[in-house]
Amino acid sequence: MATKIAKQIPSVKNWGGVRSIQRRLERSATIMENREAVAYALLCMANTKITDIMKWQEDEEGNLQVKVKPASEIPDHALQSIKSIKINKQGELEVELYDKVGVLRLLAKASGLLDSPESESDKPSVIGINIKAPDIQDVEVDNHKGEKDD
């Protein structure tokens, strides 16, 4: 009967055990070894402006033309922020940049800007207040004061 129970229990060997932990540690070590390069790439994405990649100019008739700058004029930090470049069916060039808000959010989280301030961490989170009611004393009230005698 013991062999039947052992056969019914599924193996957990490949369910994220030691191998999964080892892979996570390896990825973590890779990021830690290259953290300055990762930080630089994220900062490049966060600081790129559209004017680093494209230029606006008016033609003789006053029409606004938007053109992609030649690759030699695009700064290296701006090149890192380009996610994809496509040419659509009309022959127009489409340039997609990485999500700047997402990158800024990631940088803010990594730098601790989204954490609660540490200066408030030494303050108690719960304040105990003890209120004591006054002692009750019996007091006689004289209702006859200030009344006229008939």
Secondary structure as the mmCIF struct_conf table of DSSP 4:
data_model
#
loop_
_struct_conf.conf_type_id
_struct_conf.id
_struct_conf.beg_label_comp_id
_struct_conf.beg_label_asym_id
_struct_conf.beg_label_seq_id
_struct_conf.end_label_comp_id
_struct_conf.end_label_asym_id
_struct_conf.end_label_seq_id
HELX_RH_AL_P HELX_RH_AL_P1 ALA A 2 GLN A 8
BEND BEND1 ILE A 9 ILE A 9
HELX_LH_PP_P HELX_LH_PP_P1 PRO A 10 SER A 11
TURN_TY1_P TURN_TY1_P1 LYS A 13 ASN A 14
BEND BEND2 TRP A 15 GLY A 17
HELX_RH_AL_P HELX_RH_AL_P2 VAL A 18 GLU A 33
TURN_TY1_P TURN_TY1_P2 ASN A 34 ASN A 34
HELX_RH_AL_P HELX_RH_AL_P3 ARG A 35 ASN A 47
HELX_RH_3T_P HELX_RH_3T_P1 ILE A 50 ASP A 52
TURN_TY1_P TURN_TY1_P3 ILE A 53 ILE A 53
STRN STRN1 MET A 54 GLU A 58
TURN_TY1_P TURN_TY1_P4 GLU A 60 GLU A 61
BEND BEND3 GLY A 62 GLY A 62
STRN STRN2 LEU A 64 VAL A 68
HELX_LH_PP_P HELX_LH_PP_P2 LYS A 69 PRO A 70
HELX_RH_3T_P HELX_RH_3T_P2 ALA A 71 GLU A 73
BEND BEND4 ILE A 74 ILE A 74
HELX_RH_AL_P HELX_RH_AL_P4 ASP A 76 LEU A 79
TURN_TY1_P TURN_TY1_P5 GLN A 80 SER A 81
STRN STRN3 ILE A 82 ILE A 87
TURN_TY1_P TURN_TY1_P6 LYS A 89 GLN A 90
BEND BEND5 GLY A 91 GLY A 91
STRN STRN4 LEU A 93 LEU A 97
HELX_RH_AL_P HELX_RH_AL_P5 LYS A 100 SER A 111
TURN_TY1_P TURN_TY1_P7 GLY A 112 LEU A 114
BEND BEND6 ASP A 115 ASP A 115
HELX_LH_PP_P HELX_LH_PP_P3 SER A 116 PRO A 117
HELX_RH_3T_P HELX_RH_3T_P3 GLU A 118 GLU A 120
TURN_TY1_P TURN_TY1_P8 SER A 121 ASP A 122
BEND BEND7 LYS A 123 LYS A 123
BEND BEND8 SER A 125 VAL A 126
HELX_LH_PP_P HELX_LH_PP_P4 ALA A 133 ILE A 136
TURN_TY1_P TURN_TY1_P9 ASN A 143 GLY A 146
HELX_LH_PP_P HELX_LH_PP_P5 GLU A 147 ASP A 149
#
